[in-house]
């Protein structure tokens, strides 16, 4: 065998070995390297491109300004920032919901059912609760500056000073036991006479 022929054989063997290693290379496999021996195409997923979602810092799908929140969105916010300022929560069933220590400034809660809701220590400035059901809700130590409570039912609600709103409190808290009863007026005739019919001086 001539030297030239041996060199050609060695070169082919070298190229064959390189081809075998290349077939197992992830870089080539990702591009769909064809395995000529088996007649199949091997593809490997790009592991480097796979990212693990960061659930701790997951961003909520923010609703558009003025868009009505769902109950689920409200509970998600309460688990994180507890900031519901300016949000639209009108007409929702929020019975017994814990809204304590929340920022609800300027929120729209018109017509919502907030019976037994806990809003203790919350900022309720300029909140609109027109026509809301606020029976037995707690407002203790909350800020209610410029809050709208027109036609809101406040029976049994705990007010900011921990007093209880009397039954029939509509739009304002009528505190139990603080309203003095007026004594019945007695009608006295102008000219009094004694039994003898003589006029008293």
Secondary structure, DSSP 4 states (H G I P E B T S, - for coil): --HHHHHHHHHHHHHHHHHHHHHT-HHHHHTTEEETTTTEEE----GGG-----STTPPP-PPPTTPBPPHHHHHHHHHTT-B-TT-B-TT-B-TT-B-TT-B-TT-B-TT-B-TT-B-TT-B-TT-B-TT-B-TT-B-TT-B-TT-B-TT-B-TT-B-TTSPBBPTT-BSS--BTTTSPPPPPPPP--SS-B-TTSPBP-
